[in-house]
Amino acid sequence: MADSSSFADPLQGPLSTIYPAAFPYLNPLDRFRIAIAEELSIITGADRNLIFDSLDRSTSLNKGDLLLAVPRLRVKNSLPIELTHEVVAKSKPQRPKASLLSFMFNPKELPSALLPTILQLRDDYGFNTKHGLRDPADAEAGKKTVIIEFSSPNIAKKFHAGHLRSTIIGGFLSNLYEKSGYIVVRTNYLGDWGRQYGLLACGWKRYGDEVAFAQDPIGHLFDIYVKISADFEPEEEAFKAAGKRGEDTSLLESRGILGEAKAYFKQMEDGDELALELWRRFRELSIKRYQETYARLNIHFDVYSGESQVKKETMEKAEDILKHRHVIELTEGAWAVDFKKYGTKGLDVAIIRNRQWHVQLPSAGHRRGSAERRGGTHLNRLFKILSLMGDPYNTLAKKMKHVSYGKVNGMSTRKGTVKFLDDILADVGDFMHDIMRRNEQKYSLVDNPTRTAEILGISAIMVQDMSGKRINNYDFDLDRMTSFEGDTGPYLQYAHARLCSIFRKVDFTVDEMLKSDFSLLSQSPHAIGLLRVMAQFPDLVNHALKTLEPTTILTYLFKLTHKLSSSYDHLRVVEPTEGPAMSLARASLYYGARQVLRNGMVLLGITPIDR
């Protein structure tokens, strides 16, 4: 069994400098890692930091709490059986094998090693802000900055399923990096420029309504765009047909809706103030409405950028560099990059400027490729092009990362196909409200049932989205996601609310709980089992920072709730037969469990509810 009592205070003395990767005051597992490393370094002669780094968190507590793969110690001839017996005798690992040692925490030591840490750190438990420092040993060196671009809807168009996934995942990643000490810049790169805005301006002249626009800017612009697109469809078909026949299409392009739209967008490109004023109104009111919707998801953006921010001169400069370095070549009337020349598989040819001389340089912020199931071809092309442009662009490419994800299938409301994110949130919220009304007694106790139903609905959507690995596709299943049974958002909220209900029945302060006799918990297998799971949270957060997988945190939280569910009958807080001291100790246990659950939910972007 692993015991951390061999050092009283890991913050004092030489241990803090001996183990630079250890943060025992933040991560209780590191306390035990240090204790094991100290002991095994004496027994085996292996480097203590190597031992520390080799002690992995167990993914199955049946196998122990920490695992050590003996070959990683690089001890000559591995560990002879005699040495294994010596390790077993002194450190008491569980189920020793020739190549793997597993260690289980000493139940007498675990409660006092873990609970004070959680009770003192509270909202900060599980998070290590030193990850975001430029130099972990010198806070004065400052923090690292990460720019996360996500969501990125097109103004006046549908906020579709791909945008929803990007929004949820991007929100989680922003929280994860921020909790890890980074300066996070959340950027929303809007589709806010292009000839479609000329078309939209034409539609505004025909169908625009100031009252409807003020009430619902995005919805009204979308309706206008649908109507003007329908009006434009015959012209578009005629234009395509003429092109196929090889006819001159310049006359068709200069008249009708197409001609009007082109002329209007040309005015925008030339900086005409009247044309830009209308475009700015569309953009600014749309952003304002998006901000209200994002706030419901606990998401905010530091920067609203977009295609309109990319200047023509910037694109021309990039094109000149590509030509100068012979990255692009003229092929069938179009400038293009042939990635096969550079030994890059799966990227084929990217057109930079087409026959009509329209610039098509991929933008550094554009996320269109993010919705692709597996590689994000668009962004992979961008990264390769940047690397071919030489420094500083090559250096920039090395710092960029595309976080890919799969698709959502079957996303629609009960009333039909989805138009906007608000439709999805409202529909699922209404569904949850209907379920809540079925229990009149509990419904009457909820302070704001409409808001609670909305939070439950949002939780349902987010949990379903994060239940599997990012790259996996999933089916949007309203009935399954809103169930209180199984691993769903509503069940996660129920687990948190149940913990909150305990503290409506007992009135212990944190200071009182810190003075608990934690040793009283050591005799209960249910208490120790729960504590062993709670101790893993900081390691799980560190792991998620490497994988960028929200399901890492979500799966852990459900593991915690399952442990809680099986403990309530055995660990009563209100008037336990064992007396008030046990009541206080168990209250500290449940308080710590609630804190861990809450911290994980907030990290995922979910608002915990109290009842």
Protein Blocks (a to p, Z undefined) as FASTA:
>chain_A
ZZfklpmblmgcjklmmmmmbcfklmmmlmmmmmmmmmmmmmnopafklmmmmmccdfbf
knojbdcdfklnopghiaafklmmmmmmmnopahiafkbccddddfklmmmmmmmmmmmn
mmmgoiafklmpmblklmknopadddddehjiaehiacdfklmmmmmmmmmmmmmmmmno
pacdddddddfbdjklmmmmmmmmmmgcfklmmmmmmlmmmmmmmmmmmmmmmmmmmmmm
mmmnopafklmmmgcjllmmmmmmmmmmnopaklmmmmmmmmmmmmmmmmmmmmmnopac
fbdcdfklpcfklmmmmmmmmmmnomacceehiacddfklnopghklpadfbdfkopafb
dcfkbcklmmpmklommlmmmmmmmmmnopaklmmmmmpccddddddehiacfkbccfbf
mlmmmmmmmmmmmmmmmmmmlmmmpmblmlmmmmmmmmmmmmmmmmpcfklccdddfklm
mpcgdjdfklmmmmmmmmmmmmmmbccdfklmmmpcfklmmmpmklmmmmmmmmmmmmmm
mmmmmnopaklmmmmmmmmmmmmmmmmmmmcfbhpfkbjklmmmmmmmmmmmmmmmmmmm
mmnopacdfZZ
